[in-house]
Amino acid sequence: MKYEVYKDIGVTDDFSLFEFFSKGKNGAILKRVTFTRTEDGRIYNLAFGDVDETDDLDDYVVTDNGDRNKVLATVAFIVEAYTRRFPDRWIIFRGSTQERLRLYRMAVGLHLEELSVLYEIWALGDAGIVEFCKNMKINAFLIRRKKS
Amino acid sequence: MKRVTKYKSELTGTEVTFTVSEKLNKLKGKVLAPKKLAEANELLRKLKTPLPK
């Protein structure tokens, strides 16, 4: 797995928020990644999207900036850094639309072997929590750092 | 003074610079994607199986 990533990332001191610029055919677009504690205090929700004009996170917008893989690789890098700092936290994520969930499923499936070196990768499906395998129908991902 | 940390990926070896942003620090604690968080909580509430050990 060797994709380009955006190498300058802004962060809060508690690692709950990250920002970087996507630079592509539509110009520089500010992206934001957040980790928010869910009602189950062991699990943090990953949200990701563009920063809109009111400084809110818009995770439905289609940016089409021509750098999708670089943006996804940057988000994956942020997850790696976050889970290095908080190895006991579970991360839940899914797409804001079915198309995005399918994209994430494909991306994780494509790199499952490498990602499994670092993470436990589970799927939330209708049957509950099961180990993720390629092409599985899921509602969300649930991941955590493997214990070293 | 800027607070900068360099991270090297364990998966790819790529190095990235993280800079603490005072602008972002002001947003700490604010739920920035409330709908997505609500959906995650809803999914987790419906779970019939416990988290893996």
Backbone of each chain as ProteinMPNN parsed JSONL, in Angstrom:
{"seq_chain_A": "MKYEVYKDIGVTDDFSLFEFFSKGKNGAILKRVTFTRTEDGRIYNLAFGDVDETDDLDDYVVTDNGDRNKVLATVAFIVEAYTRRFPDRWIIFRGSTQERLRLYRMAVGLHLEELSVLYEIWALGDAGIVEFCKNMKINAFLIRRKKS", "coords_chain_A": {"N_chain_A": [[0.851, -1.185, 0.0], [0.997, 1.906, -1.135], [0.438, 4.991, -1.287], [0.284, 8.418, -2.216], [0.248, 10.987, 0.264], [-1.26, 13.842, 1.888], [0.943, 16.024, 3.419], [1.017, 17.969, 5.367], [-0.617, 18.551, 8.212], [-3.122, 19.887, 10.235], [-3.904, 19.906, 13.724], [-5.726, 19.285, 16.759], [-4.702, 19.708, 20.192], [-5.595, 17.56, 21.64], [-5.972, 15.585, 19.824], [-8.49, 15.222, 18.662], [-9.488, 16.445, 16.445], [-8.684, 17.001, 13.037], [-7.129, 18.642, 10.259], [-6.672, 19.219, 6.781], [-5.483, 20.349, 3.549], [-6.997, 19.555, 0.516], [-5.65, 19.443, -2.645], [-6.378, 20.175, -5.86], [-8.013, 19.833, -9.052], [-10.118, 21.583, -8.651], [-9.101, 23.476, -7.041], [-7.871, 24.505, -3.756], [-9.109, 22.728, -1.111], [-10.483, 22.646, 2.056], [-10.259, 19.998, 4.291], [-11.736, 18.064, 6.894], [-11.282, 15.963, 9.695], [-12.832, 14.181, 12.236], [-12.928, 12.79, 15.519], [-15.236, 11.491, 17.605], [-16.545, 10.817, 20.79], [-18.71, 8.106, 21.349], [-21.953, 7.028, 22.671], [-21.308, 4.653, 23.86], [-18.605, 4.557, 25.647], [-16.208, 3.44, 24.871], [-15.938, 3.524, 22.205], [-15.223, 5.475, 19.34], [-16.505, 7.817, 17.055], [-15.722, 8.21, 13.708], [-15.718, 10.936, 11.62], [-15.736, 12.6, 8.492], [-15.075, 15.112, 6.142], [-15.724, 18.0, 3.999], [-14.91, 21.376, 4.955], [-17.357, 23.692, 5.47], [-18.779, 26.935, 4.499], [-19.693, 27.919, 6.887], [-17.988, 26.994, 8.72], [-18.576, 24.452, 9.459], [-18.666, 20.831, 9.342], [-19.094, 19.197, 6.358], [-20.239, 16.275, 5.316], [-21.458, 15.243, 3.162], [-21.015, 16.451, 0.793], [-19.891, 16.406, -2.611], [-16.759, 16.577, -3.707], [-15.019, 16.17, -5.864], [-12.267, 16.615, -6.632], [-10.275, 15.405, -7.908], [-8.369, 13.948, -6.52], [-8.9, 11.687, -5.024], [-7.775, 9.221, -4.038], [-5.488, 10.101, -2.75], [-6.551, 11.711, -0.757], [-8.046, 9.8, 0.702], [-5.953, 8.159, 1.524], [-4.652, 9.923, 3.178], [-6.529, 10.283, 5.205], [-6.488, 7.669, 6.175], [-3.901, 7.644, 7.153], [-4.16, 9.477, 9.238], [-5.894, 8.049, 10.896], [-4.176, 6.011, 11.603], [-2.224, 7.431, 13.092], [-3.866, 8.42, 15.111], [-4.79, 6.091, 16.382], [-2.416, 5.136, 17.253], [-1.834, 6.871, 19.25], [-4.049, 6.447, 20.87], [-4.437, 3.512, 21.591], [-6.309, 1.779, 22.72], [-8.802, 2.554, 21.991], [-11.81, 2.005, 20.198], [-12.722, 2.489, 16.807], [-15.413, 3.638, 14.985], [-16.654, 3.642, 11.717], [-18.254, 4.65, 8.671], [-19.689, 5.191, 5.438], [-21.191, 8.332, 4.469], [-23.075, 7.931, 2.646], [-24.515, 5.185, 0.776], [-22.918, 4.682, -1.43], [-20.457, 5.72, -0.683], [-19.893, 4.126, 1.509], [-19.561, 1.738, 0.176], [-17.295, 2.357, -1.311], [-15.382, 2.659, 0.764], [-15.452, 0.087, 1.756], [-14.452, -1.324, -0.396], [-11.879, -0.212, -0.538], [-10.767, -0.933, 1.943], [-11.007, -3.687, 1.707], [-9.315, -4.188, -0.441], [-6.833, -3.739, 0.652], [-6.682, -5.398, 2.774], [-5.02, -7.396, 3.866], [-2.567, -6.089, 4.511], [-3.51, -4.054, 6.211], [-4.514, -5.558, 8.261], [-2.329, -6.3, 9.68], [-1.885, -4.319, 11.45], [-4.355, -3.611, 12.551], [-7.355, -4.768, 14.244], [-10.055, -5.703, 12.378], [-13.353, -5.275, 12.138], [-16.778, -5.896, 11.251], [-19.882, -4.245, 11.322], [-22.802, -5.735, 10.998], [-26.033, -6.984, 9.94], [-26.124, -9.207, 11.476], [-24.781, -8.61, 13.734], [-21.589, -8.044, 15.317], [-18.989, -8.991, 13.314], [-16.028, -10.605, 12.054], [-14.402, -8.78, 9.54], [-14.607, -9.575, 6.11], [-13.62, -9.606, 2.649], [-15.907, -8.171, 0.314], [-18.123, -8.363, 1.902], [-21.424, -7.644, 3.072], [-22.083, -4.78, 4.83], [-22.848, -2.577, 7.635], [-21.25, -0.784, 8.924], [-17.804, -0.089, 9.751], [-15.722, -1.363, 12.348], [-12.938, -0.758, 14.09], [-9.783, -1.465, 15.68], [-6.566, -0.967, 17.156], [-4.285, -3.638, 16.964], [-3.211, -5.581, 19.719], [0.068, -5.229, 20.821]], "CA_chain_A": [[0.0, 0.0, 0.0], [1.872, 3.069, -1.218], [-0.238, 6.108, -1.92], [0.685, 9.751, -1.75], [-0.618, 11.583, 1.286], [-0.995, 15.247, 2.205], [1.941, 15.891, 4.484], [0.872, 19.011, 6.4], [-1.927, 18.33, 8.826], [-3.393, 20.625, 11.472], [-4.49, 18.998, 14.707], [-5.933, 19.814, 18.11], [-3.73, 19.07, 21.086], [-6.129, 16.29, 22.153], [-6.098, 14.67, 18.675], [-9.89, 14.944, 18.316], [-9.799, 17.088, 15.155], [-7.552, 17.137, 12.117], [-7.473, 19.351, 9.023], [-5.645, 19.334, 5.739], [-6.01, 20.854, 2.276], [-6.981, 18.787, -0.723], [-5.268, 20.363, -3.727], [-6.673, 19.498, -7.114], [-8.492, 20.61, -10.208], [-11.046, 22.625, -8.2], [-8.412, 24.367, -6.102], [-7.538, 23.985, -2.424], [-10.352, 22.518, -0.351], [-10.146, 22.257, 3.419], [-10.901, 18.754, 4.748], [-11.661, 17.914, 8.34], [-11.522, 14.616, 10.229], [-13.105, 14.292, 13.676], [-13.193, 11.587, 16.309], [-16.14, 11.908, 18.68], [-16.929, 9.716, 21.668], [-20.107, 7.689, 21.229], [-22.573, 6.713, 23.975], [-20.443, 3.608, 24.399], [-17.389, 5.339, 25.808], [-15.013, 2.778, 24.328], [-15.977, 3.637, 20.741], [-15.207, 6.854, 18.826], [-17.038, 7.917, 15.7], [-14.907, 8.945, 12.743], [-16.444, 11.674, 10.588], [-14.772, 13.195, 7.581], [-15.725, 15.835, 5.057], [-15.213, 19.341, 3.697], [-15.314, 22.431, 5.88], [-18.197, 24.593, 4.67], [-18.576, 28.383, 4.746], [-20.023, 28.252, 8.286], [-16.976, 26.289, 9.502], [-19.081, 23.131, 9.844], [-18.182, 19.715, 8.527], [-20.101, 18.708, 5.419], [-19.759, 14.96, 4.867], [-22.279, 14.79, 2.028], [-20.604, 17.161, -0.417], [-19.022, 15.691, -3.552], [-15.763, 17.584, -4.046], [-14.501, 15.874, -7.205], [-11.058, 17.421, -6.812], [-9.319, 14.607, -8.676], [-7.306, 13.409, -5.652], [-9.609, 10.817, -4.075], [-6.901, 8.248, -3.367], [-4.575, 10.828, -1.854], [-7.365, 12.126, 0.403], [-8.346, 8.599, 1.509], [-4.702, 7.718, 2.148], [-4.366, 10.865, 4.267], [-7.436, 9.917, 6.311], [-5.957, 6.414, 6.74], [-2.719, 8.023, 7.934], [-4.663, 10.109, 10.468], [-6.394, 6.955, 11.741], [-3.0, 5.318, 12.147], [-1.641, 8.282, 14.148], [-4.832, 8.494, 16.219], [-4.825, 4.822, 17.126], [-1.125, 4.97, 17.927], [-1.949, 7.634, 20.508], [-5.123, 5.864, 21.688], [-4.537, 2.135, 21.072], [-7.433, 1.016, 23.276], [-10.092, 3.06, 21.501], [-12.41, 1.472, 18.975], [-13.17, 3.515, 15.858], [-16.508, 3.216, 14.092], [-16.815, 4.517, 10.547], [-19.011, 4.167, 7.509], [-19.862, 6.331, 4.541], [-22.436, 9.081, 4.684], [-24.019, 7.387, 1.667], [-24.207, 3.785, 0.438], [-21.806, 4.689, -2.402], [-19.203, 5.925, 0.059], [-19.633, 2.917, 2.3], [-19.04, 0.745, -0.775], [-15.915, 2.779, -1.619], [-14.527, 2.328, 1.906], [-15.402, -1.385, 1.825], [-13.522, -1.759, -1.446], [-10.523, 0.227, -0.178], [-10.29, -1.789, 3.04], [-10.895, -5.043, 1.16], [-8.146, -4.244, -1.317], [-5.604, -3.688, 1.462], [-7.031, -6.072, 4.032], [-3.894, -8.142, 4.43], [-1.63, -5.138, 5.137], [-4.166, -3.354, 7.319], [-4.733, -6.521, 9.354], [-1.102, -6.381, 10.482], [-1.951, -3.254, 12.457], [-5.693, -3.426, 13.14], [-8.472, -5.711, 14.22], [-11.051, -5.085, 11.49], [-14.645, -5.935, 12.321], [-17.887, -5.308, 10.507], [-21.206, -4.231, 11.939], [-23.79, -6.154, 10.011], [-27.332, -7.309, 10.538], [-25.928, -10.306, 12.427], [-23.965, -8.134, 14.856], [-20.188, -7.751, 14.988], [-18.28, -10.159, 12.777], [-14.758, -10.249, 11.428], [-14.634, -8.316, 8.171], [-13.942, -10.178, 4.949], [-13.894, -8.902, 1.397], [-17.221, -8.273, -0.328], [-19.181, -8.593, 2.885], [-22.386, -6.544, 3.195], [-21.934, -4.288, 6.199], [-23.411, -1.251, 7.93], [-20.16, 0.089, 9.374], [-16.572, -0.746, 10.208], [-15.296, -1.157, 13.721], [-11.532, -1.178, 14.094], [-8.951, -1.126, 16.839], [-5.188, -1.428, 17.046], [-3.97, -4.942, 17.536], [-2.326, -5.502, 20.878], [1.421, -5.659, 20.426]], "C_chain_A": [[0.889, 1.239, 0.0], [1.156, 4.147, -2.001], [0.363, 7.402, -1.397], [-0.267, 10.212, -0.663], [-0.314, 13.081, 1.369], [-0.164, 15.287, 3.482], [1.894, 16.983, 5.549], [-0.536, 18.945, 6.968], [-2.022, 19.15, 10.108], [-4.115, 19.702, 12.435], [-4.762, 19.751, 16.002], [-4.962, 19.103, 19.048], [-4.257, 17.758, 21.673], [-6.375, 15.253, 21.04], [-7.556, 14.342, 18.318], [-10.261, 15.497, 16.94], [-8.536, 17.238, 14.323], [-8.035, 17.893, 10.876], [-6.322, 19.286, 8.036], [-6.307, 19.864, 4.471], [-5.883, 19.802, 1.189], [-6.652, 19.774, -1.838], [-5.445, 19.669, -5.063], [-7.274, 20.423, -8.139], [-9.491, 21.713, -9.826], [-10.418, 23.553, -7.165], [-8.102, 23.686, -4.778], [-8.814, 23.912, -1.587], [-9.999, 21.955, 1.019], [-10.965, 21.031, 3.833], [-10.742, 18.65, 6.257], [-12.02, 16.48, 8.732], [-11.758, 14.771, 11.727], [-13.314, 12.912, 14.287], [-14.02, 12.015, 17.517], [-16.586, 10.684, 19.473], [-18.414, 9.383, 21.48], [-20.676, 7.422, 22.63], [-21.854, 5.557, 24.666], [-19.041, 4.226, 24.466], [-16.13, 4.711, 25.243], [-14.87, 3.014, 22.833], [-16.05, 5.105, 20.324], [-15.646, 6.865, 17.367], [-16.121, 8.769, 14.824], [-15.826, 9.618, 11.733], [-15.427, 12.442, 9.762], [-15.52, 13.914, 6.466], [-15.054, 17.173, 4.803], [-15.676, 20.311, 4.783], [-16.111, 23.448, 5.064], [-18.005, 26.05, 5.112], [-18.936, 28.791, 6.18], [-19.081, 27.527, 9.263], [-17.498, 24.957, 10.063], [-18.547, 22.071, 8.898], [-19.33, 19.214, 7.651], [-19.615, 17.367, 4.864], [-20.635, 14.383, 3.755], [-21.803, 15.394, 0.704], [-19.715, 16.259, -1.293], [-18.022, 16.708, -4.087], [-15.246, 17.42, -5.467], [-13.261, 16.706, -7.515], [-9.942, 16.627, -7.497], [-8.222, 13.963, -7.841], [-7.872, 12.419, -4.624], [-8.673, 9.878, -3.316], [-5.961, 8.925, -2.369], [-5.321, 11.269, -0.586], [-7.648, 10.917, 1.3], [-7.094, 8.097, 2.223], [-4.332, 8.64, 3.31], [-5.265, 10.57, 5.476], [-6.937, 8.627, 6.985], [-4.726, 6.707, 7.597], [-3.146, 8.622, 9.277], [-5.19, 9.038, 11.432], [-5.219, 6.216, 12.392], [-2.385, 6.124, 13.304], [-2.559, 8.319, 15.373], [-4.8, 7.215, 17.062], [-3.458, 4.498, 17.748], [-1.183, 5.699, 19.274], [-2.984, 7.009, 21.451], [-5.354, 4.402, 21.268], [-5.72, 1.335, 21.617], [-8.788, 1.471, 22.741], [-10.525, 2.313, 20.246], [-12.836, 2.643, 18.113], [-14.3, 2.92, 15.027], [-16.533, 4.19, 12.912], [-17.605, 3.831, 9.458], [-19.15, 5.366, 6.583], [-21.137, 7.073, 4.88], [-23.501, 8.647, 3.677], [-23.628, 5.925, 1.392], [-23.017, 3.705, -0.522], [-20.471, 4.847, -1.67], [-18.864, 4.721, 0.919], [-19.041, 1.837, 1.397], [-17.582, 1.072, -1.137], [-14.972, 2.395, -0.474], [-14.362, 0.808, 2.025], [-14.41, -1.921, 0.802], [-12.088, -1.42, -1.067], [-9.958, -0.658, 0.94], [-10.073, -3.209, 2.517], [-9.636, -5.225, 0.33], [-6.837, -4.331, -0.519], [-5.758, -4.455, 2.776], [-5.835, -6.756, 4.691], [-2.922, -7.2, 5.163], [-2.256, -4.458, 6.352], [-4.34, -4.275, 8.531], [-3.473, -6.734, 10.192], [-1.218, -5.435, 11.681], [-3.278, -3.234, 13.23], [-6.486, -4.731, 13.24], [-9.547, -5.028, 13.383], [-12.334, -5.895, 11.567], [-15.703, -5.204, 11.5], [-19.136, -5.337, 11.363], [-22.201, -4.577, 10.848], [-25.108, -6.461, 10.704], [-27.191, -8.4, 11.592], [-25.111, -9.875, 13.647], [-22.546, -7.845, 14.411], [-19.508, -9.034, 14.521], [-16.971, -9.691, 12.157], [-15.004, -9.868, 9.966], [-13.919, -9.198, 7.167], [-14.409, -9.461, 3.687], [-15.312, -9.185, 0.912], [-18.371, -8.55, 0.627], [-20.134, -7.393, 2.92], [-22.353, -6.059, 4.648], [-22.647, -2.945, 6.374], [-22.329, -0.253, 8.352], [-18.935, -0.769, 9.68], [-16.343, -0.421, 11.671], [-13.86, -1.657, 13.785], [-10.846, -0.77, 15.393], [-7.542, -1.616, 16.558], [-5.047, -2.823, 17.624], [-3.047, -4.745, 18.733], [-0.942, -5.993, 20.469], [2.006, -6.589, 21.489]], "O_chain_A": [[1.472, 1.582, 1.028], [1.254, 4.212, -3.226], [0.881, 7.464, -0.282], [-1.449, 9.867, -0.671], [0.76, 13.527, 0.966], [-0.514, 14.672, 4.489], [2.645, 16.932, 6.523], [-1.515, 19.248, 6.285], [-1.128, 19.115, 10.953], [-4.854, 18.813, 12.013], [-4.098, 20.744, 16.3], [-4.462, 18.024, 18.732], [-3.476, 16.935, 22.15], [-6.919, 14.179, 21.295], [-7.823, 13.294, 17.732], [-11.243, 15.061, 16.34], [-7.465, 17.559, 14.838], [-9.2, 17.796, 10.493], [-5.151, 19.296, 8.417], [-7.53, 19.832, 4.335], [-4.813, 19.235, 0.968], [-7.296, 20.816, -1.962], [-4.754, 18.697, -5.367], [-7.074, 21.637, -8.103], [-9.689, 22.663, -10.583], [-11.114, 24.319, -6.497], [-8.074, 22.458, -4.685], [-9.502, 24.913, -1.387], [-9.316, 20.938, 1.137], [-12.192, 21.024, 3.738], [-9.742, 19.093, 6.823], [-12.936, 15.875, 8.175], [-10.971, 15.421, 12.414], [-13.814, 11.994, 13.637], [-13.563, 12.802, 18.347], [-16.953, 9.655, 18.906], [-19.261, 10.276, 21.455], [-19.981, 7.57, 23.635], [-21.796, 5.49, 25.894], [-18.381, 4.392, 23.44], [-15.096, 5.371, 25.146], [-13.819, 2.741, 22.252], [-16.831, 5.88, 20.876], [-15.217, 6.039, 16.561], [-15.794, 9.905, 15.166], [-16.62, 8.952, 11.069], [-14.393, 12.877, 10.269], [-16.484, 13.385, 5.913], [-13.969, 17.451, 5.314], [-16.694, 20.093, 5.44], [-15.606, 24.0, 4.087], [-17.183, 26.351, 5.978], [-18.544, 29.862, 6.643], [-19.342, 27.459, 10.464], [-16.938, 24.408, 11.012], [-18.048, 22.367, 7.813], [-20.397, 18.855, 8.149], [-18.697, 17.323, 4.045], [-20.565, 13.193, 3.445], [-22.149, 14.904, -0.371], [-18.911, 15.471, -0.794], [-18.396, 17.606, -4.841], [-15.057, 18.4, -6.187], [-13.206, 17.41, -8.524], [-8.819, 17.109, -7.647], [-7.237, 13.477, -8.397], [-7.379, 12.329, -3.5], [-8.768, 9.756, -2.095], [-5.679, 8.394, -1.295], [-4.778, 11.203, 0.517], [-7.505, 11.003, 2.519], [-7.155, 7.666, 3.374], [-3.765, 8.192, 4.307], [-4.814, 10.605, 6.621], [-6.961, 8.511, 8.211], [-4.532, 6.089, 8.644], [-2.565, 8.313, 10.317], [-4.959, 9.114, 12.638], [-5.267, 5.85, 13.566], [-2.068, 5.571, 14.357], [-2.1, 8.257, 16.513], [-4.784, 7.263, 18.292], [-3.367, 3.68, 18.663], [-0.665, 5.224, 20.285], [-2.821, 7.038, 22.67], [-6.374, 4.098, 20.649], [-6.094, 0.317, 21.035], [-9.808, 0.838, 23.012], [-9.721, 2.03, 19.358], [-13.264, 3.676, 18.629], [-14.163, 1.845, 14.444], [-16.446, 5.404, 13.092], [-17.621, 2.605, 9.341], [-18.744, 6.468, 6.951], [-22.049, 6.522, 5.498], [-24.681, 8.957, 3.838], [-22.529, 5.497, 1.743], [-22.207, 2.781, -0.442], [-19.485, 4.189, -2.001], [-17.701, 4.34, 1.044], [-18.133, 1.11, 1.8], [-16.746, 0.176, -1.254], [-13.886, 1.867, -0.714], [-13.284, 0.31, 2.348], [-13.637, -2.838, 1.08], [-11.183, -2.235, -1.248], [-8.803, -1.079, 0.88], [-9.077, -3.853, 2.846], [-8.978, -6.264, 0.384], [-5.861, -4.928, -0.974], [-5.058, -4.193, 3.754], [-5.662, -6.702, 5.908], [-2.508, -7.477, 6.288], [-1.613, -4.306, 7.39], [-4.315, -3.825, 9.677], [-3.542, -7.286, 11.289], [-0.719, -5.718, 12.77], [-3.315, -2.884, 14.41], [-6.314, -5.655, 12.445], [-9.908, -3.884, 13.66], [-12.395, -7.042, 11.124], [-15.531, -4.048, 11.113], [-19.417, -6.324, 12.044], [-22.412, -3.814, 9.905], [-25.269, -6.224, 11.901], [-28.023, -8.515, 12.491], [-24.788, -10.703, 14.498], [-22.315, -7.447, 13.269], [-19.461, -10.028, 15.245], [-16.827, -8.527, 11.783], [-15.729, -10.558, 9.25], [-12.75, -9.534, 7.355], [-15.45, -8.804, 3.669], [-15.84, -10.285, 1.078], [-19.464, -8.927, 0.203], [-19.691, -6.25, 2.808], [-22.569, -6.838, 5.576], [-22.998, -2.275, 5.403], [-22.47, 0.956, 8.163], [-19.019, -1.986, 9.843], [-16.718, 0.644, 12.162], [-13.597, -2.838, 13.562], [-11.28, 0.143, 16.094], [-7.348, -2.572, 15.807], [-5.632, -3.139, 18.659], [-2.208, -3.844, 18.744], [-0.805, -7.046, 19.847], [3.134, -7.06, 21.345]]}, "seq_chain_B": "MKRVTKYKSELTGTEVTFTVSEKLNKLKGKVLAPKKLAEANELLRKLKTPLPK", "coords_chain_B": {"N_chain_B": [[4.914, 29.792, 19.796], [5.197, 27.265, 17.358], [3.72, 24.058, 17.706], [4.92, 21.128, 16.726], [4.732, 17.867, 15.398], [6.257, 15.018, 14.084], [5.105, 12.255, 12.271], [5.683, 8.904, 11.464], [4.559, 6.548, 9.226], [3.715, 3.262, 10.166], [2.949, 1.448, 8.358], [3.565, 2.312, 5.753], [5.868, 3.819, 5.866], [5.875, 6.478, 5.26], [6.313, 9.925, 6.068], [4.703, 12.402, 7.985], [3.744, 15.716, 8.857], [2.389, 16.942, 11.811], [0.752, 19.707, 12.994], [-0.054, 21.546, 15.794], [-3.032, 23.318, 15.981], [-4.224, 26.402, 16.892], [-6.564, 27.53, 16.101], [-8.126, 25.297, 15.486], [-8.132, 24.151, 18.015], [-9.966, 25.705, 19.337], [-12.326, 24.61, 18.594], [-12.615, 22.311, 19.951], [-14.451, 19.785, 21.619], [-16.843, 20.529, 20.549], [-19.525, 19.057, 18.828], [-19.09, 18.099, 15.661], [-20.195, 16.694, 13.598], [-23.054, 16.007, 14.008], [-25.225, 14.476, 13.05], [-24.09, 12.203, 11.953], [-22.886, 11.146, 14.205], [-25.156, 10.582, 15.737], [-26.294, 8.617, 14.151], [-24.347, 6.647, 14.364], [-24.511, 6.068, 17.094], [-27.089, 5.036, 17.136], [-26.797, 2.714, 15.578], [-25.037, 1.323, 17.246], [-26.579, 1.004, 19.528], [-28.401, -0.857, 18.681], [-26.994, -3.15, 18.57], [-26.511, -6.593, 19.054], [-24.544, -8.153, 19.811], [-21.647, -8.349, 21.946], [-18.773, -6.11, 22.196], [-15.765, -7.252, 20.658], [-13.307, -9.042, 22.587]], "CA_chain_B": [[5.768, 28.82, 19.133], [4.437, 26.162, 16.755], [3.969, 22.709, 18.239], [4.961, 20.271, 15.541], [5.144, 16.48, 15.622], [6.352, 14.241, 12.842], [4.69, 10.859, 12.401], [6.076, 8.026, 10.371], [3.611, 5.434, 9.135], [4.245, 1.905, 10.353], [2.55, 0.642, 7.194], [4.164, 2.743, 4.484], [7.117, 4.546, 6.085], [5.679, 7.892, 4.913], [6.365, 10.829, 7.215], [3.761, 13.511, 7.882], [3.902, 16.693, 9.94], [1.174, 17.392, 12.487], [0.977, 20.989, 13.677], [-1.195, 21.905, 16.65], [-3.663, 24.525, 15.469], [-5.026, 27.098, 17.918], [-7.908, 27.712, 15.513], [-8.841, 24.034, 15.698], [-8.298, 23.937, 19.455], [-11.18, 26.413, 19.771], [-13.49, 23.779, 18.239], [-12.598, 21.089, 20.769], [-15.646, 19.558, 22.427], [-18.039, 20.775, 19.738], [-19.829, 17.91, 17.966], [-19.077, 18.702, 14.331], [-21.01, 15.911, 12.663], [-24.035, 15.437, 14.944], [-26.082, 13.475, 12.411], [-23.298, 10.985, 11.832], [-22.727, 10.61, 15.556], [-26.458, 10.018, 16.115], [-26.445, 7.358, 13.398], [-23.431, 5.661, 14.961], [-25.097, 5.659, 18.369], [-28.256, 4.201, 16.824], [-26.261, 1.404, 15.165], [-24.431, 0.653, 18.406], [-27.668, 0.626, 20.446], [-29.095, -2.038, 18.134], [-26.087, -4.307, 18.574], [-26.909, -7.699, 19.923], [-23.32, -8.861, 20.226], [-20.731, -7.44, 22.644], [-17.517, -5.799, 21.521], [-14.77, -8.323, 20.797], [-12.354, -8.857, 23.703]], "C_chain_B": [[4.928, 27.659, 18.592], [4.765, 24.838, 17.418], [3.819, 21.716, 17.087], [5.415, 18.871, 15.934], [5.225, 15.789, 14.278], [5.956, 12.799, 13.145], [5.158, 10.073, 11.197], [5.14, 6.825, 10.378], [4.318, 4.104, 9.338], [3.94, 1.033, 9.132], [3.331, 1.011, 5.944], [5.514, 3.43, 4.644], [7.025, 6.021, 5.745], [5.704, 8.751, 6.178], [5.472, 12.042, 6.964], [3.955, 14.428, 9.079], [2.536, 17.079, 10.505], [1.507, 18.667, 13.256], [-0.254, 21.333, 14.506], [-1.72, 23.271, 16.219], [-4.52, 25.152, 16.566], [-6.445, 27.348, 17.403], [-8.747, 26.451, 15.722], [-9.092, 23.778, 17.183], [-9.574, 24.595, 19.975], [-12.442, 25.597, 19.487], [-13.587, 22.503, 19.09], [-13.894, 20.975, 21.577], [-16.936, 19.817, 21.671], [-18.289, 19.548, 18.869], [-20.022, 18.437, 16.549], [-19.878, 17.916, 13.298], [-22.099, 15.205, 13.481], [-24.896, 14.331, 14.337], [-25.341, 12.129, 12.334], [-23.093, 10.334, 13.198], [-24.025, 9.947, 16.007], [-26.673, 8.677, 15.409], [-25.544, 6.259, 13.975], [-23.999, 5.151, 16.285], [-26.286, 4.726, 18.149], [-27.81, 2.785, 16.429], [-25.744, 0.619, 16.375], [-25.5, 0.212, 19.405], [-28.34, -0.661, 20.005], [-28.246, -3.3, 18.219], [-26.533, -5.383, 19.545], [-25.688, -8.453, 20.43], [-22.388, -7.879, 20.943], [-19.498, -7.129, 21.807], [-16.556, -6.962, 21.686], [-13.804, -7.999, 21.936], [-10.98, -8.506, 23.163]], "O_chain_B": [[4.056, 27.138, 19.287], [5.93, 24.525, 17.665], [2.727, 21.506, 16.558], [6.361, 18.707, 16.704], [4.349, 15.961, 13.431], [6.402, 12.204, 14.126], [5.042, 10.522, 10.056], [4.955, 6.171, 11.404], [5.376, 3.85, 8.762], [4.59, 0.012, 8.905], [3.717, 0.139, 5.165], [6.234, 3.608, 3.661], [8.0, 6.752, 5.921], [5.184, 8.356, 7.222], [5.484, 12.629, 5.882], [4.287, 13.978, 10.176], [1.642, 17.492, 9.766], [2.432, 18.692, 14.067], [-1.365, 21.402, 13.98], [-0.97, 24.241, 16.106], [-5.426, 24.513, 17.102], [-7.402, 27.373, 18.176], [-9.921, 26.524, 16.085], [-10.139, 23.252, 17.56], [-10.188, 24.113, 20.928], [-13.497, 25.855, 20.064], [-14.53, 21.723, 18.953], [-14.369, 21.959, 22.146], [-18.005, 19.38, 22.095], [-17.361, 19.046, 18.235], [-20.996, 19.135, 16.266], [-20.198, 18.441, 12.232], [-22.084, 13.983, 13.633], [-25.254, 13.37, 15.017], [-25.905, 11.072, 12.617], [-23.125, 9.109, 13.32], [-23.997, 8.866, 16.596], [-27.174, 7.724, 16.006], [-25.939, 5.096, 14.058], [-23.971, 3.952, 16.562], [-26.467, 3.751, 18.878], [-28.375, 1.792, 16.89], [-25.984, -0.581, 16.507], [-25.356, -0.823, 20.055], [-28.791, -1.457, 20.828], [-28.739, -4.399, 17.966], [-26.881, -5.114, 20.695], [-25.775, -9.273, 21.344], [-22.343, -6.702, 20.586], [-19.22, -7.812, 20.821], [-16.529, -7.597, 22.741], [-13.521, -6.834, 22.212], [-10.043, -8.311, 23.937]]}, "name": "protein", "num_of_chains": 2, "seq": "MKYEVYKDIGVTDDFSLFEFFSKGKNGAILKRVTFTRTEDGRIYNLAFGDVDETDDLDDYVVTDNGDRNKVLATVAFIVEAYTRRFPDRWIIFRGSTQERLRLYRMAVGLHLEELSVLYEIWALGDAGIVEFCKNMKINAFLIRRKKSMKRVTKYKSELTGTEVTFTVSEKLNKLKGKVLAPKKLAEANELLRKLKTPLPK"}
